[in-house]
Amino acid sequence: MRKLAYTILTSLLFAVTASSSCAPSAQDTDIQKETSSKTLKDIDHRAEKRKRKVLSSKTTVRPSGQIYYVSADGDDQNDGLSPKRPLRSLDKVNSLDLKPNDGVMFRRGDIWRGRILTKTGVTYSAYGRGEKPRIYGSPYDAAKKGEWIETSTANVYMYSEELPDDVGTLVFNGGDEVAIKVLKVIDEDGQTTHNYTGESFSGGYDLKRDLDFYHDYQDKKRLYLCSTKGNPSERFSSIELLTRGTIVQTVDNVHIDNLCVMYGGSHGIGGTTTKSLKVTNCVVGWIGGSVLTPYPPKGRQYVRYGNAVEIYGGCGEYIVDNCYIYQIYDAGITNQTQEDISDTSRMMRNVRFSNNLIERCEMSIEYYLGAKFKPTDSYMENILYEGNILRLAGYGWGEQHPQPAWGAHIKSWWMHYNQAYNFVIRNNIFDRSDANLINVVASKAEWLPKMENNTYIQYLDADGGRIGQPWIDCKFNKEFPAAVEKALGEKNIKITYIEK
């Protein structure tokens, strides 16, 4: 669970075609294995090509207003109006009196740590050559700053720096390994136990398993890590801390382009009800895991959260295009709101998620709209998910989820109304999930999205998904294509069944 085995799947797979019998001959099986191998190699190739396209994308945005330039070796005393006189810090960027149509350009190849508080109507993008500018939510590399102090418990180290914002996880050596967050489960009698093992657990000194960590952010604001292979700063060359908070906080009419947003404990890019948000040519990775609420009811665990790109609430012209999104605790991209806890109506209009590569997120794309009080005034309209390559839902570090059946490439949640019109999901690849391959439901059949020309790849007899109205749970077997066609109008379906 700690070392993310990215390649363990492909060495175990072979497929059967949608029309094959339940008992193929030895010759048929050989053909099926060859077909599966070709399919997976083709998907690997297409995904790598998509990733290279995102990583190499050029800056084409041209804000018509004032443009400010920012570099890691700039000076906040500069005016920032030229690449030769760049500003330096995110604090300075956040304090600028920006106007609609202005732009903020970060120099490629540089790294900033902190948050961007966007301003209405402003574009945030990149200038220069090289890798995309990197905006890290992690306050510092904990292998290089601060000390890991030995405690009285064998193999348990305490980090020397105060961390008041809850840490979702620790990412070691750029993703080679990841820590497991230990949380207390509070019993009815007030006793606390380890959320994974069920053993009595009172704090950091009770850690036992390698790379388990505990963050006492409410009291001493210290982080404890169990490392059975020596001091963490000697064991790892880099340690990034996913601290709570959205890295790029959005408002109306914002365009985020060609940025790399990483290592945050809440959301990568996002905000609440927004008139327009465009996210293009971006990389978003290693996001989430912090606690949503500080004090859970007795007998329950803390709720953790974190999405790569999110609007929670109403939206209009919400576009995410040509982005690479990976290793997200919850959803890669989401439009959502739970209006059954409010009497406020919400509209979600003109949403397009297109041409993205999303890998190893617990959910690739998530949407839901509750409307208990005013269902006629809260609905989705003109929604399009198209041309996305969605891979390995539930196989990333988000497997720390306590719910075993959380993952899906499209996740709509069965408890919500999901009233929608002109909602289309087409030309996407849904490549394996550890739970639902897709989860597409609504309170009425006419509110369901229409599916067309999608590719489905999953283990034979594994979880195909929860679909339709009334919804049904489908296995990924020979009946799956007909079930998707009947429930969601899927046309020109492409299926690859995989046997272990």
Summary of the structure (lengths in Angstrom):
residues: 500
radius of gyration: 23.2
end to end distance: 19.8
largest distance: 75.2
contacts: 1811
relative contact order: 0.10
helix: 14%
strand: 39%
